[in-house]
Amino acid sequence: MTEKPLNLALNPDVTPRVRGVMEKCTFCVQRIKDGKNKAKLEGRPLRDGEIKTACQVACPADAIVFGDTNDPKSAVSQMMKDERGYALLEEWHAAPAVRYLSKIRNNDKGGEHS
């Protein structure tokens, strides 16, 4: 048993790393597995938005969307159609799974507040 508050640092679902070691994001594979297993036990398909990554849950601005890009009705699939969307190394046909939306800038020069 670890004494409080150090017990909060031990998460059995996450492999601890030494300080300074960086890894690629796994999109919380343990959460994906749990969500799929739950849906399978209930005999139903996964629902859109049922699985949330840790960073998605922690983001107060709802700036992170996670889901099935193969489902044309899913929220993430709809966002990928946005004309502001882009991916890093896209021009090299790297097929990244992460897409970003560019910032909206108001470039209206003819407005009241010039």
Phi and psi in radians as a Rosetta constraint file:
Dihedral C 1 N 2 CA 2 C 2 CIRCULARHARMONIC -1.757 0.35
Dihedral N 2 CA 2 C 2 N 3 CIRCULARHARMONIC 2.412 0.35
Dihedral C 2 N 3 CA 3 C 3 CIRCULARHARMONIC -1.314 0.35
Dihedral N 3 CA 3 C 3 N 4 CIRCULARHARMONIC 2.698 0.35
Dihedral C 3 N 4 CA 4 C 4 CIRCULARHARMONIC -1.188 0.35
Dihedral N 4 CA 4 C 4 N 5 CIRCULARHARMONIC 2.549 0.35
Dihedral C 4 N 5 CA 5 C 5 CIRCULARHARMONIC -1.567 0.35
Dihedral N 5 CA 5 C 5 N 6 CIRCULARHARMONIC 0.097 0.35
Dihedral C 5 N 6 CA 6 C 6 CIRCULARHARMONIC -1.147 0.35
Dihedral N 6 CA 6 C 6 N 7 CIRCULARHARMONIC -0.382 0.35
Dihedral C 6 N 7 CA 7 C 7 CIRCULARHARMONIC -1.092 0.35
Dihedral N 7 CA 7 C 7 N 8 CIRCULARHARMONIC -0.442 0.35
Dihedral C 7 N 8 CA 8 C 8 CIRCULARHARMONIC -1.267 0.35
Dihedral N 8 CA 8 C 8 N 9 CIRCULARHARMONIC -0.317 0.35
Dihedral C 8 N 9 CA 9 C 9 CIRCULARHARMONIC -1.413 0.35
Dihedral N 9 CA 9 C 9 N 10 CIRCULARHARMONIC -0.247 0.35
Dihedral C 9 N 10 CA 10 C 10 CIRCULARHARMONIC -1.700 0.35
Dihedral N 10 CA 10 C 10 N 11 CIRCULARHARMONIC 1.837 0.35
Dihedral C 10 N 11 CA 11 C 11 CIRCULARHARMONIC -1.950 0.35
Dihedral N 11 CA 11 C 11 N 12 CIRCULARHARMONIC 2.006 0.35
Dihedral C 11 N 12 CA 12 C 12 CIRCULARHARMONIC -1.154 0.35
Dihedral N 12 CA 12 C 12 N 13 CIRCULARHARMONIC -0.279 0.35
Dihedral C 12 N 13 CA 13 C 13 CIRCULARHARMONIC -1.529 0.35
Dihedral N 13 CA 13 C 13 N 14 CIRCULARHARMONIC -0.124 0.35
Dihedral C 13 N 14 CA 14 C 14 CIRCULARHARMONIC -2.187 0.35
Dihedral N 14 CA 14 C 14 N 15 CIRCULARHARMONIC 2.295 0.35
Dihedral C 14 N 15 CA 15 C 15 CIRCULARHARMONIC -1.335 0.35
Dihedral N 15 CA 15 C 15 N 16 CIRCULARHARMONIC 2.109 0.35
Dihedral C 15 N 16 CA 16 C 16 CIRCULARHARMONIC -1.246 0.35
Dihedral N 16 CA 16 C 16 N 17 CIRCULARHARMONIC 2.499 0.35
Dihedral C 16 N 17 CA 17 C 17 CIRCULARHARMONIC -2.097 0.35
Dihedral N 17 CA 17 C 17 N 18 CIRCULARHARMONIC 2.675 0.35
Dihedral C 17 N 18 CA 18 C 18 CIRCULARHARMONIC -1.241 0.35
Dihedral N 18 CA 18 C 18 N 19 CIRCULARHARMONIC 2.760 0.35
Dihedral C 18 N 19 CA 19 C 19 CIRCULARHARMONIC -1.044 0.35
Dihedral N 19 CA 19 C 19 N 20 CIRCULARHARMONIC 2.326 0.35
Dihedral C 19 N 20 CA 20 C 20 CIRCULARHARMONIC 1.647 0.35
Dihedral N 20 CA 20 C 20 N 21 CIRCULARHARMONIC -0.098 0.35
Dihedral C 20 N 21 CA 21 C 21 CIRCULARHARMONIC -1.570 0.35
Dihedral N 21 CA 21 C 21 N 22 CIRCULARHARMONIC 2.204 0.35
Dihedral C 21 N 22 CA 22 C 22 CIRCULARHARMONIC -1.961 0.35
Dihedral N 22 CA 22 C 22 N 23 CIRCULARHARMONIC 2.469 0.35
Dihedral C 22 N 23 CA 23 C 23 CIRCULARHARMONIC -2.270 0.35
Dihedral N 23 CA 23 C 23 N 24 CIRCULARHARMONIC 2.837 0.35
Dihedral C 23 N 24 CA 24 C 24 CIRCULARHARMONIC -1.272 0.35
Dihedral N 24 CA 24 C 24 N 25 CIRCULARHARMONIC 2.652 0.35
Dihedral C 24 N 25 CA 25 C 25 CIRCULARHARMONIC -1.203 0.35
Dihedral N 25 CA 25 C 25 N 26 CIRCULARHARMONIC 2.376 0.35
Dihedral C 25 N 26 CA 26 C 26 CIRCULARHARMONIC -1.728 0.35
Dihedral N 26 CA 26 C 26 N 27 CIRCULARHARMONIC 0.089 0.35
Dihedral C 26 N 27 CA 27 C 27 CIRCULARHARMONIC 0.975 0.35
Dihedral N 27 CA 27 C 27 N 28 CIRCULARHARMONIC 0.646 0.35
Dihedral C 27 N 28 CA 28 C 28 CIRCULARHARMONIC 0.919 0.35
Dihedral N 28 CA 28 C 28 N 29 CIRCULARHARMONIC 1.060 0.35
Dihedral C 28 N 29 CA 29 C 29 CIRCULARHARMONIC -0.952 0.35
Dihedral N 29 CA 29 C 29 N 30 CIRCULARHARMONIC -0.539 0.35
Dihedral C 29 N 30 CA 30 C 30 CIRCULARHARMONIC -1.177 0.35
Dihedral N 30 CA 30 C 30 N 31 CIRCULARHARMONIC -0.602 0.35
Dihedral C 30 N 31 CA 31 C 31 CIRCULARHARMONIC -1.247 0.35
Dihedral N 31 CA 31 C 31 N 32 CIRCULARHARMONIC -0.663 0.35
Dihedral C 31 N 32 CA 32 C 32 CIRCULARHARMONIC -1.093 0.35
Dihedral N 32 CA 32 C 32 N 33 CIRCULARHARMONIC -0.814 0.35
Dihedral C 32 N 33 CA 33 C 33 CIRCULARHARMONIC -1.070 0.35
Dihedral N 33 CA 33 C 33 N 34 CIRCULARHARMONIC -0.780 0.35
Dihedral C 33 N 34 CA 34 C 34 CIRCULARHARMONIC -1.084 0.35
Dihedral N 34 CA 34 C 34 N 35 CIRCULARHARMONIC -0.744 0.35
Dihedral C 34 N 35 CA 35 C 35 CIRCULARHARMONIC -1.129 0.35
Dihedral N 35 CA 35 C 35 N 36 CIRCULARHARMONIC -0.750 0.35
Dihedral C 35 N 36 CA 36 C 36 CIRCULARHARMONIC -1.133 0.35
Dihedral N 36 CA 36 C 36 N 37 CIRCULARHARMONIC -0.742 0.35
Dihedral C 36 N 37 CA 37 C 37 CIRCULARHARMONIC -1.104 0.35
Dihedral N 37 CA 37 C 37 N 38 CIRCULARHARMONIC -0.729 0.35
Dihedral C 37 N 38 CA 38 C 38 CIRCULARHARMONIC -1.088 0.35
Dihedral N 38 CA 38 C 38 N 39 CIRCULARHARMONIC -0.783 0.35
Dihedral C 38 N 39 CA 39 C 39 CIRCULARHARMONIC -1.129 0.35
Dihedral N 39 CA 39 C 39 N 40 CIRCULARHARMONIC -0.688 0.35
Dihedral C 39 N 40 CA 40 C 40 CIRCULARHARMONIC -1.138 0.35
Dihedral N 40 CA 40 C 40 N 41 CIRCULARHARMONIC -0.732 0.35
Dihedral C 40 N 41 CA 41 C 41 CIRCULARHARMONIC -1.114 0.35
Dihedral N 41 CA 41 C 41 N 42 CIRCULARHARMONIC -0.569 0.35
Dihedral C 41 N 42 CA 42 C 42 CIRCULARHARMONIC -1.500 0.35
Dihedral N 42 CA 42 C 42 N 43 CIRCULARHARMONIC -0.043 0.35
Dihedral C 42 N 43 CA 43 C 43 CIRCULARHARMONIC 1.178 0.35
Dihedral N 43 CA 43 C 43 N 44 CIRCULARHARMONIC 0.727 0.35
Dihedral C 43 N 44 CA 44 C 44 CIRCULARHARMONIC -2.510 0.35
Dihedral N 44 CA 44 C 44 N 45 CIRCULARHARMONIC 2.806 0.35
Dihedral C 44 N 45 CA 45 C 45 CIRCULARHARMONIC -1.349 0.35
Dihedral N 45 CA 45 C 45 N 46 CIRCULARHARMONIC 2.811 0.35
Dihedral C 45 N 46 CA 46 C 46 CIRCULARHARMONIC -1.124 0.35
Dihedral N 46 CA 46 C 46 N 47 CIRCULARHARMONIC 2.471 0.35
Dihedral C 46 N 47 CA 47 C 47 CIRCULARHARMONIC -1.649 0.35
Dihedral N 47 CA 47 C 47 N 48 CIRCULARHARMONIC 2.609 0.35
Dihedral C 47 N 48 CA 48 C 48 CIRCULARHARMONIC -1.085 0.35
Dihedral N 48 CA 48 C 48 N 49 CIRCULARHARMONIC 2.266 0.35
Dihedral C 48 N 49 CA 49 C 49 CIRCULARHARMONIC 1.470 0.35
Dihedral N 49 CA 49 C 49 N 50 CIRCULARHARMONIC 0.039 0.35
Dihedral C 49 N 50 CA 50 C 50 CIRCULARHARMONIC -1.231 0.35
Dihedral N 50 CA 50 C 50 N 51 CIRCULARHARMONIC -0.637 0.35
Dihedral C 50 N 51 CA 51 C 51 CIRCULARHARMONIC -1.750 0.35
Dihedral N 51 CA 51 C 51 N 52 CIRCULARHARMONIC 2.223 0.35
Dihedral C 51 N 52 CA 52 C 52 CIRCULARHARMONIC -2.176 0.35
Dihedral N 52 CA 52 C 52 N 53 CIRCULARHARMONIC 2.333 0.35
Dihedral C 52 N 53 CA 53 C 53 CIRCULARHARMONIC -1.294 0.35
Dihedral N 53 CA 53 C 53 N 54 CIRCULARHARMONIC 2.838 0.35
Dihedral C 53 N 54 CA 54 C 54 CIRCULARHARMONIC -1.077 0.35
Dihedral N 54 CA 54 C 54 N 55 CIRCULARHARMONIC -0.718 0.35
Dihedral C 54 N 55 CA 55 C 55 CIRCULARHARMONIC -1.208 0.35
Dihedral N 55 CA 55 C 55 N 56 CIRCULARHARMONIC -0.550 0.35
Dihedral C 55 N 56 CA 56 C 56 CIRCULARHARMONIC -1.169 0.35
Dihedral N 56 CA 56 C 56 N 57 CIRCULARHARMONIC -0.714 0.35
Dihedral C 56 N 57 CA 57 C 57 CIRCULARHARMONIC -1.174 0.35
Dihedral N 57 CA 57 C 57 N 58 CIRCULARHARMONIC -0.647 0.35
Dihedral C 57 N 58 CA 58 C 58 CIRCULARHARMONIC -1.398 0.35
Dihedral N 58 CA 58 C 58 N 59 CIRCULARHARMONIC -0.273 0.35
Dihedral C 58 N 59 CA 59 C 59 CIRCULARHARMONIC -1.385 0.35
Dihedral N 59 CA 59 C 59 N 60 CIRCULARHARMONIC 1.984 0.35
Dihedral C 59 N 60 CA 60 C 60 CIRCULARHARMONIC -1.255 0.35
Dihedral N 60 CA 60 C 60 N 61 CIRCULARHARMONIC -0.320 0.35
Dihedral C 60 N 61 CA 61 C 61 CIRCULARHARMONIC -1.667 0.35
Dihedral N 61 CA 61 C 61 N 62 CIRCULARHARMONIC 0.056 0.35
Dihedral C 61 N 62 CA 62 C 62 CIRCULARHARMONIC 0.906 0.35
Dihedral N 62 CA 62 C 62 N 63 CIRCULARHARMONIC 0.713 0.35
Dihedral C 62 N 63 CA 63 C 63 CIRCULARHARMONIC -1.476 0.35
Dihedral N 63 CA 63 C 63 N 64 CIRCULARHARMONIC -0.109 0.35
Dihedral C 63 N 64 CA 64 C 64 CIRCULARHARMONIC -2.018 0.35
Dihedral N 64 CA 64 C 64 N 65 CIRCULARHARMONIC 2.240 0.35
Dihedral C 64 N 65 CA 65 C 65 CIRCULARHARMONIC -2.133 0.35
Dihedral N 65 CA 65 C 65 N 66 CIRCULARHARMONIC 2.333 0.35
Dihedral C 65 N 66 CA 66 C 66 CIRCULARHARMONIC -2.284 0.35
Dihedral N 66 CA 66 C 66 N 67 CIRCULARHARMONIC 2.426 0.35
Dihedral C 66 N 67 CA 67 C 67 CIRCULARHARMONIC 3.047 0.35
Dihedral N 67 CA 67 C 67 N 68 CIRCULARHARMONIC -2.906 0.35
Dihedral C 67 N 68 CA 68 C 68 CIRCULARHARMONIC -1.585 0.35
Dihedral N 68 CA 68 C 68 N 69 CIRCULARHARMONIC 1.938 0.35
Dihedral C 68 N 69 CA 69 C 69 CIRCULARHARMONIC -1.299 0.35
Dihedral N 69 CA 69 C 69 N 70 CIRCULARHARMONIC -0.249 0.35
Dihedral C 69 N 70 CA 70 C 70 CIRCULARHARMONIC -1.402 0.35
Dihedral N 70 CA 70 C 70 N 71 CIRCULARHARMONIC -0.283 0.35
Dihedral C 70 N 71 CA 71 C 71 CIRCULARHARMONIC -1.566 0.35
Dihedral N 71 CA 71 C 71 N 72 CIRCULARHARMONIC 1.919 0.35
Dihedral C 71 N 72 CA 72 C 72 CIRCULARHARMONIC -1.127 0.35
Dihedral N 72 CA 72 C 72 N 73 CIRCULARHARMONIC -0.294 0.35
Dihedral C 72 N 73 CA 73 C 73 CIRCULARHARMONIC -1.639 0.35
Dihedral N 73 CA 73 C 73 N 74 CIRCULARHARMONIC -0.129 0.35
Dihedral C 73 N 74 CA 74 C 74 CIRCULARHARMONIC -1.231 0.35
Dihedral N 74 CA 74 C 74 N 75 CIRCULARHARMONIC 2.727 0.35
Dihedral C 74 N 75 CA 75 C 75 CIRCULARHARMONIC -1.092 0.35
Dihedral N 75 CA 75 C 75 N 76 CIRCULARHARMONIC -0.699 0.35
Dihedral C 75 N 76 CA 76 C 76 CIRCULARHARMONIC -1.209 0.35
Dihedral N 76 CA 76 C 76 N 77 CIRCULARHARMONIC -0.631 0.35
Dihedral C 76 N 77 CA 77 C 77 CIRCULARHARMONIC -1.149 0.35
Dihedral N 77 CA 77 C 77 N 78 CIRCULARHARMONIC -0.677 0.35
Dihedral C 77 N 78 CA 78 C 78 CIRCULARHARMONIC -1.152 0.35
Dihedral N 78 CA 78 C 78 N 79 CIRCULARHARMONIC -0.710 0.35
Dihedral C 78 N 79 CA 79 C 79 CIRCULARHARMONIC -1.185 0.35
Dihedral N 79 CA 79 C 79 N 80 CIRCULARHARMONIC -0.537 0.35
Dihedral C 79 N 80 CA 80 C 80 CIRCULARHARMONIC -1.182 0.35
Dihedral N 80 CA 80 C 80 N 81 CIRCULARHARMONIC -0.349 0.35
Dihedral C 80 N 81 CA 81 C 81 CIRCULARHARMONIC -1.423 0.35
Dihedral N 81 CA 81 C 81 N 82 CIRCULARHARMONIC -0.195 0.35
Dihedral C 81 N 82 CA 82 C 82 CIRCULARHARMONIC -1.065 0.35
Dihedral N 82 CA 82 C 82 N 83 CIRCULARHARMONIC 2.364 0.35
Dihedral C 82 N 83 CA 83 C 83 CIRCULARHARMONIC -1.154 0.35
Dihedral N 83 CA 83 C 83 N 84 CIRCULARHARMONIC -0.316 0.35
Dihedral C 83 N 84 CA 84 C 84 CIRCULARHARMONIC -1.415 0.35
Dihedral N 84 CA 84 C 84 N 85 CIRCULARHARMONIC -0.119 0.35
Dihedral C 84 N 85 CA 85 C 85 CIRCULARHARMONIC -1.282 0.35
Dihedral N 85 CA 85 C 85 N 86 CIRCULARHARMONIC 2.489 0.35
Dihedral C 85 N 86 CA 86 C 86 CIRCULARHARMONIC -2.673 0.35
Dihedral N 86 CA 86 C 86 N 87 CIRCULARHARMONIC 2.821 0.35
Dihedral C 86 N 87 CA 87 C 87 CIRCULARHARMONIC -2.248 0.35
Dihedral N 87 CA 87 C 87 N 88 CIRCULARHARMONIC 2.607 0.35
Dihedral C 87 N 88 CA 88 C 88 CIRCULARHARMONIC -1.264 0.35
Dihedral N 88 CA 88 C 88 N 89 CIRCULARHARMONIC 2.479 0.35
Dihedral C 88 N 89 CA 89 C 89 CIRCULARHARMONIC 1.046 0.35
Dihedral N 89 CA 89 C 89 N 90 CIRCULARHARMONIC 0.390 0.35
Dihedral C 89 N 90 CA 90 C 90 CIRCULARHARMONIC -1.100 0.35
Dihedral N 90 CA 90 C 90 N 91 CIRCULARHARMONIC -0.608 0.35
Dihedral C 90 N 91 CA 91 C 91 CIRCULARHARMONIC -1.184 0.35
Dihedral N 91 CA 91 C 91 N 92 CIRCULARHARMONIC -0.270 0.35
Dihedral C 91 N 92 CA 92 C 92 CIRCULARHARMONIC -1.669 0.35
Dihedral N 92 CA 92 C 92 N 93 CIRCULARHARMONIC 0.129 0.35
Dihedral C 92 N 93 CA 93 C 93 CIRCULARHARMONIC 0.993 0.35
Dihedral N 93 CA 93 C 93 N 94 CIRCULARHARMONIC 0.739 0.35
Dihedral C 93 N 94 CA 94 C 94 CIRCULARHARMONIC -1.357 0.35
Dihedral N 94 CA 94 C 94 N 95 CIRCULARHARMONIC -0.258 0.35
Dihedral C 94 N 95 CA 95 C 95 CIRCULARHARMONIC 0.930 0.35
Dihedral N 95 CA 95 C 95 N 96 CIRCULARHARMONIC 0.958 0.35
Dihedral C 95 N 96 CA 96 C 96 CIRCULARHARMONIC -1.204 0.35
Dihedral N 96 CA 96 C 96 N 97 CIRCULARHARMONIC 2.654 0.35
Dihedral C 96 N 97 CA 97 C 97 CIRCULARHARMONIC -1.518 0.35
Dihedral N 97 CA 97 C 97 N 98 CIRCULARHARMONIC -0.188 0.35
Dihedral C 97 N 98 CA 98 C 98 CIRCULARHARMONIC -1.835 0.35
Dihedral N 98 CA 98 C 98 N 99 CIRCULARHARMONIC 2.301 0.35
Dihedral C 98 N 99 CA 99 C 99 CIRCULARHARMONIC -2.168 0.35
Dihedral N 99 CA 99 C 99 N 100 CIRCULARHARMONIC 2.664 0.35
Dihedral C 99 N 100 CA 100 C 100 CIRCULARHARMONIC -2.145 0.35
Dihedral N 100 CA 100 C 100 N 101 CIRCULARHARMONIC 2.701 0.35
Dihedral C 100 N 101 CA 101 C 101 CIRCULARHARMONIC -1.899 0.35
Dihedral N 101 CA 101 C 101 N 102 CIRCULARHARMONIC 2.283 0.35
Dihedral C 101 N 102 CA 102 C 102 CIRCULARHARMONIC -1.228 0.35
Dihedral N 102 CA 102 C 102 N 103 CIRCULARHARMONIC 2.725 0.35
Dihedral C 102 N 103 CA 103 C 103 CIRCULARHARMONIC -1.206 0.35
Dihedral N 103 CA 103 C 103 N 104 CIRCULARHARMONIC 2.455 0.35
Dihedral C 103 N 104 CA 104 C 104 CIRCULARHARMONIC -1.471 0.35
Dihedral N 104 CA 104 C 104 N 105 CIRCULARHARMONIC 2.187 0.35
Dihedral C 104 N 105 CA 105 C 105 CIRCULARHARMONIC -2.073 0.35
Dihedral N 105 CA 105 C 105 N 106 CIRCULARHARMONIC 2.355 0.35
Dihedral C 105 N 106 CA 106 C 106 CIRCULARHARMONIC -1.546 0.35
Dihedral N 106 CA 106 C 106 N 107 CIRCULARHARMONIC 1.782 0.35
Dihedral C 106 N 107 CA 107 C 107 CIRCULARHARMONIC -1.803 0.35
Dihedral N 107 CA 107 C 107 N 108 CIRCULARHARMONIC 0.377 0.35
Dihedral C 107 N 108 CA 108 C 108 CIRCULARHARMONIC -1.259 0.35
Dihedral N 108 CA 108 C 108 N 109 CIRCULARHARMONIC 1.823 0.35
Dihedral C 108 N 109 CA 109 C 109 CIRCULARHARMONIC -1.460 0.35
Dihedral N 109 CA 109 C 109 N 110 CIRCULARHARMONIC -0.329 0.35
Dihedral C 109 N 110 CA 110 C 110 CIRCULARHARMONIC -1.621 0.35
Dihedral N 110 CA 110 C 110 N 111 CIRCULARHARMONIC 0.233 0.35
Dihedral C 110 N 111 CA 111 C 111 CIRCULARHARMONIC -1.325 0.35
Dihedral N 111 CA 111 C 111 N 112 CIRCULARHARMONIC 3.108 0.35
Dihedral C 111 N 112 CA 112 C 112 CIRCULARHARMONIC -1.182 0.35
Dihedral N 112 CA 112 C 112 N 113 CIRCULARHARMONIC -0.578 0.35
Dihedral C 112 N 113 CA 113 C 113 CIRCULARHARMONIC -1.734 0.35
Dihedral N 113 CA 113 C 113 N 114 CIRCULARHARMONIC 1.453 0.35
